[in-house]
Amino acid sequence: MGQYHIEQHHVINHLTGQETSEKRNVLVESARIARGDINSMNNLNSSNFDAVVFPGGFGVAKNLCTYAMEGVNCKVNPEVESVIRKFHAKEKPIGALCISPVMVAKVLKNLKLTIGSDTSTIEAIEKMGNTHIEARLGQVIIDRRHKTASTPCYMLNSDIVQIAESATKIVDAIIELIREKGTAKL
């Protein structure tokens, strides 16, 4: 199943905020959350899709990359990095919500993107060779040159309704980028 079939960095009891001794597999947890038919990223063929969107969440910063532990010196999971590079090379849109723009920023350079207003993350993104644009809740930063769209979500003090609005707006931005390319299969 490839490297994406990995153990989570750690499991948090979200009722108490404490780390547990429980072990979970990233791919198994993804299937549980999605409640659907999923595949490992190493099975993803970029030719079969018009875009890729990375939802955020702290798991991105701990499991898909090592940003939570290593900051600007983080490493991106090789399968995730490959997906980002393939979509970028084919000029297919890449969407990134919440903390996931930092992962995209580690792989690609000269992007314009946002994670909101967190100073240390902004500094890291800029040290990685990208430009950060401060954004509010519900605001999407679109980099037409690189076909990326990003929005802060939980990187700012937000509720589930605001997250849903941001997710809808980024999907709309991705669809707009697909249509601009003129190859949409929508």
N, C-alpha and C positions, 0 to 999 in steps of 0.2 A: 504493500500500500504506500510505500514511499515515506519520506521524512515527515509528511504532514500527519501521519498516523503516529503521533507522539503523546507522551504523558503531559498533562497540564503542569505548568510551573508549580502551582499549588492550588488547593481548593479552599475557598473562603466560605464560611458560614455567614451568609448575608443577614441573618437575624441578629447575630452577635458581633459581626465584623472580624471575627477571629479565624485564623488559619486552622484547618482541621488536618488530621493524619490521613484522611481519605485520599485515594489516588483516582484520577479520572483521565480518560483518553480524549484528546482534543477532537478527533474525528467522531467518536461515539457521542460526545457531548454536543457536537454540531448537529448530528442526526436527531438527538433528543430535542434540542431547541427548535430545529426546523420542522420537526415532525413530518419529514418527508424523505424522499429518495435523494440522497446526496452522494457525492464522489469525492475522493481525494483530489487535491489540486493537480497532482501529477497526471491525472486523467483528463484534465481540461485541455481542449483543443481550441485555441483562440480563433481559428477559422470558422468555428461553429457559432460564434457569438459576436454581437455588435459592440459590446462594452463589458467592462467589469466594474463592480462596485464593492468596496470594502467597508462593511459596517464597522463601527468602532467598538468601544468597550475596553476595559483594562486588560482583558485577555489578549487583545491585539499586541499591547505593549509588553506582555509577558510570554506569550506563546508563539505568535507569528513573527515577532522580533524581540530583541532583548532591550528595548528602549527603557523599560521600567528599572532595569538593573544597571545598564551601562550608558544611558543618556546618548550623547552625540556619537559615542564610539560603538553604538549598538550594531548588531548583525541582524539581517533579515533572513528568515527561513528560506533556504535555497529554492524551494518550490514556489513560494510566494514571490520571491525576487524574479524568478523565471516568468511567471504570469505577468507581472508588471512590465518587464522588459519586452515580452512578446506583444502585448497589447499596444505599448508605446511605439514599438517598431512598425506596427501595422497601422499606426495613427488611429487607433480605436480608443474611444473615451475611457477614462479611468475616474471613477468616483471614489471619494474618501470622506468618511464621516468621523466625527469625534476625534480620537487620537490617531486614527489610521493615516491621516496625511503625513505624520512623521515617518511612517514606514515607507510611503511612496517617496518622500523627500530624501530618504537614505539611499534609495535605488537610483532615482533620476536627479538631474541637476537643472538649474536655471528655471525652476517652476515658480509660479505665483500661486500660493495656496494659503489656507487658514486653519488654525486650530482655535481661533477665538482671541483670547487676550492673556494667556498664561505666559508670563515673562520668560521663565526658564525653557519652556518648550519652543517659544519663538526664537530664542537665542540658539537653541540646538538646530532648528530648521535652517536658520541663516548660516550657521557654521557648516552645515551640510552642503551649502552652495545654492540655496534657494532664497526666494523673497517671500516673506510672510506679509499678508494683508490682514490687518485686524478686522474682525467681523462680529456682528451681533447675532443673537439667536435668530434663526430663520433666514439668515443671509448666506448665499452661496457665492463663493469666489470661483469664477470660471477663467481658466487659462486656455484661450482658444488656440494659441500656438502649439501647446503641448497636449491639448485635448483632455484637460483634467478639470474636475469640479470638486470643491471641498466645502465643508460646513462644520461648525464647531460642536453642535449637539451638547452632550454632557460635559464637554470641556468648559462650558459655562453653566451657571446655576439655572437649571431648566427642569421642566416637568415633562411627563410622558406626552402630553398634547403638543407641546412645543417640539419635542423630538419627532413626533409624527409629521408635523408641518415641515420641519427641516428635511426629513427623509423624502417627503413628497416633492419638495422643491429641488432636491438634488437629482431625483429621478427625472423630473421635468428638464433640468439642465442637461443631463446626459442624453435624453431624447433629442433635445435641440442640437447638441453636438453631433449626434448621429445623422440627423437630417441635413446639417450643414455639409457633411461629407458626401451625402447623396447616395449612400449605400444601404440605407435602412431596410430591414426586413420586417418592419413593424406592421 
